[in-house]
Amino acid sequence: MIVFEAERPASVAEVSWLRRAAARRLQDLRLPTEIVEDLQLVISEVGANAVLHGRPSPRTLGVRIDIEGVDVVIAVTDDGGAFADANERMSATISLSEPLSLSGRGMALVRAALDRTTYGSGEKNRFAGHRSLRRRRATALVVEDTPSLLEAYTETLQNDYRVIGCSSFHEAKAALREQTIDVVLADVHLGDGLGVSLPDEIDALDVGSLPVVLISSDTSADTREAALRLGAEFYLAKPVRPRALRDAVALALSRAALRDARLARRFSRDVDGFITERLPTTLNGYRAASASATASAGGGDLFLHLPLNGGDRIVLIDVIGHGVTARAWAVAYAAIVRTLHHCVGGLSAADFLTELARIAWSEPSLERALVTVLVVDLDSDGAWVASAGHPPPIVFGDTIRRPTLVNALLGVLPPEPHRAERMELAPGDRLALFTDGLDPAGVAAGEDPPQWFMTAIAEGAREPLDSLALKLQQATESALGPQPLDDWTFILIERTAAP
């Protein structure tokens, strides 16, 4: 789905216009702040490279931004001369040593902001970058009022984290309110406040439990003990070696993750009775089987079985995120979907998803929740499938088929009418539904499930459905391990009889 597209005369001033115009459009959407900022960086750096270094210079410059599933795709095009050797690398990933990296640090930041990039030359040169809406790196807030130290700490951490630098206590409080922060690194003595007060500020702002690492030239035992007593994770004495700084931040995040995981498990035990759904093994003309697993700090996958007049509706939801927050959003969406089905359950799959998208956009409490949704309505001849950013299902029969229609995920774009695609199912055909936890990088980007998944289904084609489900579960657990990095769920549905 296109969210922004514009073409302008090629100049540095017009690059700035394109960046500002894209920013205005992106601010109308519900994208994480860091992604909006990173996309602006891409436009500025890639556009400036094309204008300043293209030989011959380009006449026009274009920017297009799409949302494809859970990926934001940005493309910057120009009609100037291609960068050296670009024709040999049209399909290759750009590395910092390659010709496009002419601005050094700027292009390094572009590469860090994107999950993957490609560059192709032709009548129009095209730089393309993909960025997942799933958070890739933790964000570190660095608070230091000495400019040289702020720069040094930022450079030490920026290869492993997204770093937000602040030079005052006031700036830090604003960043905590406006950004999603995972760890705080702060000097104890700031010009307008005390870093040691940040744990209390975090509690007052109600932004969750964030680990705080404090740094100070004050090495007295009393100050150190006071800082730790007030909630700091670590207290480091200046000067701090880069290795010690990285280790302290990593360990603080690790400790916080363990606390969050324990809290998530306790929370899950309390709410699982509300959202855990047992899929009937027998539906109207179909058999069904399912399996799932939760990441150590996960909890965002759920599916609901909702009876229809003469059929069945299955809603599969994947909340983007982990931990207690993801589980809480899963509870909220389970309640919303059940209530919506109770009130307007007769709607088609497309209209049901459209109404759910309207609620996700209009309800203020859901602004911070991004979810993918798959609605599958089974009838005597097959299924209507409507997807909002969710990996489309696959039909395994005489041939392997999958729908191509994927609507925008919920909570990002203003709601528009969603569409559904028809999947005819012959007796014996099997329909596989799944979340992208099977392969977070590939499936989330619209690729087929990993080869081990496809192989397991193919090898079990003649086995009973429950035997196939067990084989598939074992293959998934073997591939992803006992503690997967992301929640995963799959559902198998088999048509049993002719109408």
C-alpha positions as CSV (number, residue, x, y, z in Angstrom):
1,M,0.0,0.0,0.0
2,I,1.5,3.3,-1.1
3,V,1.6,5.9,1.8
4,F,3.7,8.6,0.1
5,E,4.9,9.2,-3.5
6,A,6.5,12.4,-5.0
7,E,8.9,13.4,-7.7
8,R,10.8,16.8,-7.8
9,P,13.6,18.5,-9.7
10,A,17.0,17.2,-8.5
11,S,18.6,19.6,-6.1
12,V,19.7,19.7,-2.5
13,A,16.8,22.1,-1.7
14,E,14.3,19.7,-3.3
15,V,15.8,16.8,-1.3
16,S,14.9,18.8,1.8
17,W,11.4,19.4,0.4
18,L,10.9,15.6,-0.2
19,R,12.1,14.9,3.4
20,R,9.7,17.4,4.9
21,A,6.7,16.3,2.7
22,A,7.3,12.7,3.6
23,A,7.6,13.6,7.3
24,R,4.2,15.4,7.2
25,R,2.6,12.3,5.6
26,L,4.2,9.9,8.0
27,Q,3.1,11.9,11.0
28,D,-0.5,11.3,10.0
29,L,0.1,7.6,10.5
30,R,0.8,5.6,13.6
31,L,4.4,4.6,13.0
32,P,7.0,4.5,15.7
33,T,8.9,7.7,16.1
34,E,12.2,6.1,15.5
35,I,11.1,4.7,12.1
36,V,9.8,8.1,10.9
37,E,13.1,9.7,11.9
38,D,15.1,6.9,10.1
39,L,13.0,7.2,6.9
40,Q,13.8,11.0,6.8
41,L,17.5,10.2,7.2
42,V,17.3,7.8,4.3
43,I,15.7,10.4,2.1
44,S,18.3,13.1,3.1
45,E,21.4,11.0,2.7
46,V,20.4,8.9,-0.4
47,G,18.9,11.9,-2.2
48,A,22.0,14.1,-1.4
49,N,24.3,11.4,-2.7
50,A,22.4,11.2,-6.0
51,V,22.3,15.0,-6.5
52,L,26.0,15.6,-5.5
53,H,27.7,12.6,-6.9
54,G,25.7,11.4,-9.9
55,R,27.7,11.8,-13.2
56,P,25.9,13.2,-15.1
57,S,23.8,14.9,-12.5
58,P,20.1,13.8,-12.3
59,R,17.3,16.0,-13.5
60,T,14.6,14.5,-11.3
61,L,14.5,12.8,-7.9
62,G,11.6,10.6,-6.6
63,V,10.6,9.1,-3.3
64,R,8.0,6.4,-2.7
65,I,7.1,4.8,0.7
66,D,5.0,1.7,0.9
67,I,3.8,-0.6,3.7
68,E,4.0,-4.2,2.7
69,G,2.8,-6.5,5.5
70,V,4.9,-5.5,8.5
71,D,7.6,-3.9,6.4
72,V,8.0,-0.2,5.4
73,V,9.6,-0.1,2.0
74,I,11.3,3.2,0.9
75,A,12.6,3.8,-2.7
76,V,14.6,6.7,-3.9
77,T,15.0,7.1,-7.6
78,D,16.9,9.4,-9.9
79,D,17.6,9.7,-13.6
80,G,21.3,10.7,-13.4
81,G,24.4,8.6,-13.9
82,A,24.7,5.4,-11.9
83,F,27.3,5.0,-9.3
84,A,30.4,3.2,-10.4
85,D,30.0,-0.6,-10.8
86,A,26.3,-0.4,-9.9
87,N,25.4,-2.5,-13.0
88,E,27.3,-5.4,-11.6
89,R,25.5,-5.1,-8.3
90,M,21.9,-4.4,-9.3
91,S,20.7,-7.2,-7.0
92,A,23.4,-7.2,-4.4
93,T,23.1,-5.8,-0.9
94,I,25.1,-2.5,-0.6
95,S,28.0,-2.6,1.8
96,L,29.8,0.4,3.2
97,S,32.8,-0.3,1.0
98,E,30.6,-0.1,-2.2
99,P,30.3,3.0,-4.4
100,L,27.0,4.2,-3.0
101,S,28.7,5.0,0.4
102,L,30.2,8.2,-0.9
103,S,29.1,10.3,2.1
104,G,30.8,8.0,4.6
105,R,29.1,8.3,8.0
106,G,25.8,9.4,6.5
107,M,25.4,6.2,4.4
108,A,26.6,4.1,7.3
109,L,23.7,5.5,9.3
110,V,21.3,4.7,6.4
111,R,22.5,1.1,6.4
112,A,22.0,0.9,10.2
113,A,18.5,2.2,9.8
114,L,17.4,-0.4,7.3
115,D,17.1,-4.2,7.5
116,R,18.2,-4.7,3.9
117,T,19.0,-2.5,0.9
118,T,19.4,-2.9,-2.8
119,Y,20.6,-0.6,-5.6
120,G,19.8,-0.9,-9.3
121,S,20.8,1.2,-12.3
122,G,19.0,1.8,-15.5
123,E,16.8,4.5,-17.1
124,K,16.2,5.3,-13.4
125,N,18.6,4.4,-10.7
126,R,16.7,3.0,-7.7
127,F,17.8,2.7,-4.1
128,A,15.4,0.5,-2.1
129,G,15.4,-0.2,1.6
130,H,13.2,-2.4,3.9
131,R,12.5,-1.7,7.5
132,S,10.4,-3.9,9.7
133,L,7.8,-2.4,12.0
134,R,8.9,-5.0,14.5
135,R,11.6,-3.4,16.7
136,R,15.1,-4.7,15.7
137,R,17.3,-3.0,18.2
138,A,17.0,-1.7,21.8
139,T,17.0,2.0,22.2
140,A,19.5,3.6,24.7
141,L,18.9,7.1,26.1
142,V,22.2,8.7,26.9
143,V,22.2,11.8,29.1
144,E,25.4,13.7,29.5
145,D,26.0,17.5,29.7
146,T,29.6,17.4,28.5
147,P,29.5,17.4,24.7
148,S,32.7,15.3,24.2
149,L,31.5,12.6,26.6
150,L,28.0,12.5,25.1
151,E,29.6,11.9,21.7
152,A,32.0,9.3,23.1
153,Y,29.2,7.4,24.8
154,T,27.0,7.6,21.7
155,E,29.7,6.3,19.5
156,T,30.5,3.4,21.9
157,L,26.9,2.2,21.9
158,Q,25.5,3.0,18.4
159,N,26.7,-0.2,16.7
160,D,24.5,-2.2,19.1
161,Y,21.7,0.1,19.9
162,R,19.6,3.0,18.6
163,V,21.0,5.9,20.6
164,I,19.1,9.0,21.6
165,G,21.5,11.6,23.1
166,C,20.4,14.3,25.5
167,S,22.5,17.0,27.1
168,S,20.2,18.0,30.0
169,F,17.7,16.5,32.5
170,H,14.9,18.4,30.8
171,E,15.7,16.9,27.4
172,A,15.8,13.4,29.0
173,K,12.4,13.8,30.5
174,A,11.0,14.8,27.1
175,A,12.6,11.9,25.4
176,L,11.1,9.5,28.0
177,R,7.7,10.9,27.3
178,E,7.9,10.8,23.5
179,Q,10.1,7.9,22.6
180,T,10.2,4.1,23.4
181,I,13.3,3.7,25.5
182,D,14.8,0.4,26.7
183,V,17.7,1.5,28.8
184,V,19.0,4.8,30.3
185,L,22.7,5.8,30.7
186,A,23.0,9.1,32.6
187,D,25.6,11.2,34.4
188,V,24.7,11.7,38.1
189,H,25.4,15.5,38.0
190,L,23.7,17.4,35.2
191,G,23.4,21.1,34.8
192,D,19.6,21.2,35.4
193,G,19.1,18.1,37.6
194,L,20.4,14.9,39.0
195,G,20.7,11.8,37.0
196,V,20.1,9.9,40.2
197,S,16.5,11.1,40.1
198,L,15.8,9.5,36.7
199,P,14.4,6.2,38.2
200,D,11.8,8.3,40.1
201,E,11.0,10.3,37.0
202,I,10.5,7.1,35.0
203,D,8.1,5.8,37.7
204,A,6.2,9.2,37.6
205,L,6.0,9.1,33.8
206,D,4.5,5.6,33.9
207,V,6.7,4.4,31.0
208,G,7.4,1.0,32.5
209,S,10.3,-0.3,34.3
210,L,13.5,0.8,32.6
211,P,17.0,-0.1,33.7
212,V,19.2,2.9,34.6
213,V,23.0,2.9,34.5
214,L,24.6,5.9,36.2
215,I,28.0,7.4,35.6
216,S,29.8,9.9,37.9
217,S,33.3,11.2,38.9
218,D,32.1,10.9,42.5
219,T,33.5,7.6,43.7
220,S,32.4,7.8,47.3
221,A,30.7,4.7,48.7
222,D,27.8,6.8,50.1
223,T,26.9,8.2,46.6
224,R,27.2,4.8,45.0
225,E,25.0,3.2,47.6
226,A,22.4,6.0,47.4
227,A,22.2,5.6,43.6
228,L,21.7,1.8,43.8
229,R,19.2,2.2,46.6
230,L,17.2,4.7,44.5
231,G,16.9,2.1,41.6
232,A,20.0,2.4,39.4
233,E,21.1,-0.9,37.9
234,F,24.8,0.0,37.9
235,Y,27.0,2.8,39.1
236,L,30.1,3.4,37.0
237,A,33.0,5.7,38.0
238,K,34.5,8.1,35.5
239,P,36.5,7.7,33.3
240,V,34.6,4.7,31.9
241,R,36.3,2.4,29.4
242,P,34.2,1.6,26.3
243,R,34.2,-2.1,27.1
244,A,32.9,-1.5,30.6
245,L,30.2,0.8,29.3
246,R,29.0,-1.7,26.7
247,D,29.0,-4.5,29.3
248,A,27.1,-2.5,31.9
249,V,24.4,-1.5,29.4
250,A,24.1,-5.1,28.0
251,L,23.8,-6.6,31.5
252,A,21.3,-4.0,32.6
253,L,19.1,-4.9,29.6
254,S,19.6,-8.6,30.3
255,R,18.5,-8.2,33.9
256,A,15.5,-6.2,32.9
257,A,14.5,-8.8,30.3
258,L,14.6,-11.5,32.9
259,R,12.4,-9.5,35.2
260,D,10.0,-8.8,32.4
261,A,9.9,-12.5,31.4
262,R,9.0,-13.5,35.0
263,L,6.3,-10.8,35.1
264,A,5.0,-11.9,31.7
265,R,4.7,-15.5,32.8
266,R,2.8,-14.5,36.0
267,F,0.5,-12.2,34.0
268,S,-0.1,-14.9,31.4
269,R,-1.1,-17.4,34.0
270,D,-3.8,-14.9,35.2
271,V,-5.2,-14.1,31.8
272,D,-4.7,-17.3,29.8
273,G,-8.1,-18.6,30.7
274,F,-9.6,-15.5,29.0
275,I,-7.7,-15.7,25.7
276,T,-6.6,-19.4,25.3
277,E,-8.8,-20.9,22.6
278,R,-9.1,-24.6,22.0
279,L,-9.8,-25.1,18.3
280,P,-12.4,-27.8,17.8
281,T,-10.9,-30.8,16.0
282,T,-14.1,-31.1,13.9
283,L,-15.7,-28.2,12.2
284,N,-18.6,-28.0,9.6
285,G,-17.1,-30.2,6.9
286,Y,-13.5,-29.8,8.1
287,R,-11.0,-31.2,10.5
288,A,-8.5,-28.9,12.4
289,A,-5.3,-29.1,14.4
290,S,-3.0,-26.5,15.9
291,A,0.2,-25.9,17.8
292,S,2.0,-22.9,19.3
293,A,4.8,-21.7,21.5
294,T,5.6,-18.5,23.3
295,A,8.9,-16.7,23.4
296,S,10.4,-16.3,26.9
297,A,9.1,-12.7,27.0
298,G,6.3,-13.2,24.4
299,G,2.6,-13.5,24.5
300,G,1.2,-11.7,21.4
301,D,-0.2,-14.6,19.4
302,L,-3.8,-15.7,19.7
303,F,-6.5,-17.3,17.7
304,L,-10.3,-17.4,18.1
305,H,-12.9,-19.8,16.7
306,L,-16.2,-18.1,16.1
307,P,-19.2,-20.1,14.8
308,L,-21.0,-18.8,11.8
309,N,-24.4,-19.8,10.4
310,G,-23.5,-22.9,8.5
311,G,-19.8,-22.3,8.8
312,D,-16.9,-21.3,11.0
313,R,-14.8,-18.2,11.4
314,I,-11.2,-18.4,12.6
315,V,-9.4,-15.2,13.6
316,L,-5.6,-15.3,14.0
317,I,-3.9,-12.3,15.6
318,D,-0.3,-11.5,16.1
319,V,0.5,-8.5,18.3
320,I,3.8,-6.8,17.4
321,G,5.9,-6.8,20.5
322,H,6.7,-9.0,23.5
323,G,6.2,-9.4,27.2
324,V,3.4,-8.1,29.4
325,T,2.5,-5.4,26.9
326,A,1.9,-7.8,24.0
327,R,-0.1,-10.1,26.3
328,A,-2.3,-7.2,27.4
329,W,-3.0,-6.1,23.8
330,A,-3.8,-9.7,23.0
331,V,-6.4,-9.7,25.8
332,A,-7.8,-6.4,24.5
333,Y,-8.1,-7.7,21.0
334,A,-9.6,-11.0,22.1
335,A,-12.4,-9.0,23.9
336,I,-12.9,-6.7,20.9
337,V,-13.1,-9.5,18.4
338,R,-15.5,-11.5,20.5
339,T,-17.7,-8.5,21.1
340,L,-17.7,-7.5,17.5
341,H,-18.6,-11.0,16.4
342,H,-21.5,-11.0,18.9
343,C,-22.8,-7.7,17.6
344,V,-22.2,-8.0,13.9
345,G,-21.1,-11.6,13.4
346,G,-23.0,-11.9,10.1
347,L,-20.6,-9.6,8.3
348,S,-18.4,-11.0,5.6
349,A,-14.7,-11.6,6.3
350,A,-13.8,-8.4,4.5
351,D,-16.4,-6.3,6.3
352,F,-15.6,-7.8,9.6
353,L,-11.9,-6.9,9.2
354,T,-12.9,-3.4,8.0
355,E,-14.9,-2.8,11.1
356,L,-12.1,-4.1,13.3
357,A,-9.7,-1.7,11.5
358,R,-12.1,1.1,12.2
359,I,-12.1,0.3,15.9
360,A,-8.3,0.0,16.0
361,W,-7.9,3.4,14.4
362,S,-10.6,5.3,16.3
363,E,-10.1,3.9,19.9
364,P,-7.4,6.1,21.6
365,S,-6.4,3.3,24.0
366,L,-5.2,1.2,21.0
367,E,-2.9,3.8,19.5
368,R,0.3,2.0,20.7
369,A,-0.8,-1.5,19.6
370,L,0.2,-2.7,16.1
371,V,-1.3,-6.1,15.2
372,T,-1.6,-8.3,12.1
373,V,-4.9,-10.1,11.7
374,L,-6.1,-13.0,9.5
375,V,-9.8,-13.7,9.1
376,V,-10.8,-17.0,7.5
377,D,-14.4,-17.8,6.9
378,L,-15.0,-21.5,6.1
379,D,-18.1,-22.6,4.2
380,S,-19.1,-25.8,2.4
381,D,-16.9,-25.0,-0.7
382,G,-13.9,-23.3,0.7
383,A,-12.9,-20.1,2.5
384,W,-12.9,-16.4,2.2
385,V,-9.6,-15.0,3.5
386,A,-9.0,-11.4,4.6
387,S,-5.5,-10.4,5.9
388,A,-4.4,-7.2,7.6
389,G,-0.6,-7.3,7.3
390,H,-0.7,-11.0,8.3
391,P,1.1,-13.7,6.4
392,P,-1.4,-15.2,3.9
393,P,-2.3,-18.9,4.4
394,I,-1.3,-21.7,2.0
395,V,-3.5,-24.3,0.4
396,F,-1.8,-27.8,0.0
397,G,-3.6,-30.0,-2.5
398,D,-3.0,-31.0,-6.1
399,T,-1.1,-27.7,-6.3
400,I,0.2,-25.3,-3.7
401,R,-1.7,-22.0,-3.7
402,R,-1.9,-18.9,-1.6
403,P,-3.9,-15.7,-1.8
404,T,-2.0,-12.6,-2.9
405,L,-4.2,-10.0,-1.2
406,V,-2.7,-8.4,1.9
407,N,-4.4,-5.3,3.4
408,A,-2.5,-2.9,5.6
409,L,-2.0,-4.0,9.2
410,L,-4.2,-2.6,11.9
411,G,-3.5,0.6,13.8
412,V,-1.1,2.2,11.2
413,L,-3.2,3.7,8.4
414,P,-6.7,5.3,8.5
415,P,-9.2,2.5,7.8
416,E,-10.3,1.9,4.2
417,P,-12.6,-0.9,3.0
418,H,-10.7,-4.2,3.3
419,R,-11.0,-6.9,0.7
420,A,-11.1,-10.7,0.9
421,E,-10.0,-13.4,-1.5
422,R,-11.7,-16.6,-2.3
423,M,-9.9,-20.0,-1.8
424,E,-11.8,-23.0,-3.2
425,L,-11.0,-26.2,-1.3
426,A,-11.5,-29.7,-2.7
427,P,-12.0,-32.7,-0.4
428,G,-8.6,-33.5,1.0
429,D,-7.1,-30.1,0.5
430,R,-5.3,-28.7,3.6
431,L,-5.2,-25.0,4.5
432,A,-2.2,-23.9,6.7
433,L,-2.5,-20.7,8.7
434,F,0.5,-19.4,10.7
435,T,2.2,-16.4,12.3
436,D,5.5,-15.0,11.2
437,G,7.3,-16.4,14.3
438,L,8.1,-19.4,12.1
439,D,10.7,-17.1,10.4
440,P,10.5,-13.5,11.6
441,A,12.7,-12.1,8.9
442,G,11.4,-14.0,5.9
443,V,7.7,-14.7,6.5
444,A,7.1,-11.1,7.8
445,A,8.5,-9.8,4.5
446,G,6.0,-11.9,2.5
447,E,8.2,-14.9,1.8
448,D,7.0,-18.5,2.0
449,P,7.5,-20.3,5.3
450,P,11.0,-21.8,5.8
451,Q,11.9,-24.9,3.8
452,W,11.7,-27.2,6.8
453,F,8.1,-26.2,7.3
454,M,7.2,-26.9,3.7
455,T,9.1,-30.2,3.7
456,A,7.3,-31.4,6.8
457,I,3.9,-30.7,5.2
458,A,4.9,-32.3,1.9
459,E,6.2,-35.5,3.7
460,G,3.0,-35.8,5.7
461,A,0.6,-35.3,2.8
462,R,-0.8,-38.8,3.1
463,E,-0.8,-38.9,6.9
464,P,-3.9,-38.1,9.1
465,L,-4.2,-34.5,10.0
466,D,-3.3,-35.0,13.7
467,S,-0.2,-37.0,12.8
468,L,0.9,-34.2,10.4
469,A,0.3,-31.6,13.1
470,L,2.5,-33.5,15.5
471,K,5.2,-33.9,12.9
472,L,5.0,-30.2,12.0
473,Q,5.2,-29.2,15.7
474,Q,8.3,-31.4,16.2
475,A,9.9,-29.9,13.1
476,T,9.1,-26.4,14.3
477,E,10.5,-27.0,17.8
478,S,13.6,-28.6,16.4
479,A,14.2,-25.6,14.1
480,L,13.4,-22.8,16.5
481,G,14.5,-24.4,19.8
482,P,12.8,-24.7,23.2
483,Q,13.0,-20.9,23.7
484,P,12.1,-19.3,20.4
485,L,12.9,-15.7,19.7
486,D,9.3,-15.0,18.8
487,D,5.9,-16.5,19.4
488,W,4.8,-19.0,16.8
489,T,1.4,-20.5,15.9
490,F,0.1,-22.7,13.1
491,I,-3.3,-24.1,12.4
492,L,-4.1,-26.9,9.9
493,I,-7.5,-27.2,8.4
494,E,-8.6,-30.1,6.1
495,R,-11.7,-30.3,4.0
496,T,-13.2,-33.7,4.7
497,A,-16.2,-34.1,2.4
498,A,-17.8,-32.9,-0.8
499,P,-20.7,-30.5,-0.4
